[in-house]
Amino acid sequence: MIILQTPIIVAALMGTAYIATAIEPTQQSVKNSEAKGIRITSDKLVAQIDKAQIVYSGNVKVTQSGTVITAERLKIVYDPDTVRDKDGSLKAAAIRKVIARGRVKILYKNIVAEADEAIYTMKSAVLVLTGNPSRVTRDGVLMTGSKITLQRSDGTLAVEGEGESRVRAIFNPDESQTK
């Protein structure tokens, strides 16, 4: 396992913290989303209010403030206690977790992260990329492993290998200077 103190993809998934405005968007929440520049496109959307989740599937693309996330499926899980008011009416909900699956690619400035699955947990501010291999590229540095964990709170990046899929780090400073 490799552990680095670096904000390598801290901001790469920041956009997912704001990608959903409410389970049933109001006209005001749509205006707020457009003002923040959030756009989600997919082939299908299923909102399950009782399960406190929204699932986008098929060619999912999320864009916000220079961050682009693509995947086959994106699930936004809300805190169930924040979905309904005491009287049972719907309200804006707090996001608990964002899960992207299937050829996940996150682009942010000069950072590219790729994985089979990316899970971002809001409360702990932890991003976990899994797949064989998951990879992060930044400024001529490529890191691969079966699991990449980023702790946003302190910028710690941990890369783990599994079985034959060992951790790899390739440093190519010449490439970063040509960009």
Residue pairs with C-beta under 8 A, 6 or more apart in sequence:
1 158
1 159
1 160
1 161
1 167
2 143
2 145
2 157
2 158
2 159
2 167
2 169
3 156
3 157
3 158
3 159
4 156
4 157
5 154
5 155
5 156
5 157
6 155
6 157
7 155
8 111
8 136
8 138
8 143
8 150
8 157
9 106
9 108
9 111
9 113
9 127
9 136
9 138
9 150
9 157
10 150
10 152
10 155
11 67
11 108
11 109
11 111
12 67
12 106
12 107
12 108
12 111
12 113
12 127
13 67
13 69
13 98
13 106
13 118
13 120
13 127
14 65
14 67
15 38
15 62
15 63
15 64
15 65
15 67
15 69
16 62
16 69
16 98
16 100
16 120
17 95
17 98
17 120
17 122
18 36
18 38
18 64
19 38
19 40
19 62
19 64
19 74
19 76
19 98
20 40
20 54
20 76
20 95
21 29
21 30
21 32
21 33
21 38
21 92
22 29
22 90
22 91
22 92
22 93
23 47
23 49
23 52
23 54
23 78
23 83
23 90
23 93
24 47
24 49
24 90
25 33
29 92
36 64
36 65
37 63
37 64
37 65
38 62
38 63
38 64
39 61
39 62
39 63
39 64
40 56
40 60
40 61
40 62
40 74
41 59
41 60
41 61
42 56
42 57
42 58
42 59
42 60
42 61
42 74
43 57
43 58
43 59
44 56
44 57
44 58
45 54
45 55
45 56
45 57
46 54
46 55
46 57
47 53
47 54
48 54
48 55
49 83
49 90
51 80
52 77
52 78
52 79
52 80
52 83
52 93
52 96
53 75
53 76
53 77
53 78
54 75
54 76
55 73
55 74
55 75
55 76
56 73
56 74
56 75
57 72
57 73
57 74
58 72
58 73
59 70
59 72
60 69
60 70
60 71
60 72
60 73
60 74
60 100
61 68
61 69
61 70
62 68
62 69
62 70
62 74
63 69
66 108
66 109
67 106
67 107
67 108
68 105
68 106
68 107
68 108
69 100
69 104
69 105
69 106
69 107
69 118
70 103
70 104
70 105
71 100
71 101
71 102
71 103
71 104
71 105
71 118
72 101
72 102
72 103
73 100
73 101
73 102
74 98
74 99
74 100
74 101
75 98
75 99
75 100
75 101
76 95
76 97
76 98
77 95
77 96
77 97
77 98
77 99
78 93
78 94
78 95
78 96
79 93
79 94
79 95
79 96
82 91
82 92
82 93
82 94
83 90
83 91
83 93
84 90
84 91
85 91
94 122
95 122
96 121
96 122
96 123
97 119
97 120
97 121
97 122
98 119
98 120
98 122
99 117
99 118
99 119
99 120
100 117
100 118
100 119
101 116
101 117
102 116
103 114
103 116
104 113
104 114
104 115
104 116
104 117
104 118
104 129
104 131
105 112
105 113
105 114
106 112
106 113
106 114
106 118
110 138
110 139
110 179
111 136
111 137
111 138
112 135
112 136
112 137
112 138
113 129
113 134
113 135
113 136
113 137
113 148
114 129
114 131
114 134
114 135
114 136
115 129
115 130
115 131
115 134
115 135
115 148
116 130
116 131
116 132
116 134
117 129
117 130
117 131
118 127
118 128
118 129
118 130
119 127
119 128
119 130
120 126
120 127
120 128
124 153
125 151
125 152
125 153
126 149
126 150
126 151
126 152
127 149
127 150
127 152
128 147
128 148
128 149
128 150
129 136
129 147
129 148
129 149
130 146
130 147
130 148
131 146
132 146
132 162
132 165
133 144
133 145
133 146
133 165
133 168
134 144
134 145
134 146
134 147
134 148
135 142
135 143
135 144
135 148
136 142
136 143
136 148
136 157
137 143
139 176
139 179
140 171
140 172
140 173
140 174
140 175
140 176
140 177
141 169
141 170
141 171
141 172
141 176
142 168
142 169
142 170
142 172
143 157
143 159
143 167
143 168
143 169
143 170
144 159
144 167
144 168
145 159
145 160
145 161
145 162
145 165
145 166
145 167
145 168
146 160
146 161
146 162
146 163
146 165
147 158
147 159
147 160
147 162
148 157
148 158
148 159
148 160
149 157
149 158
149 160
150 156
150 157
150 158
151 157
151 158
159 167
159 169
160 167
161 167
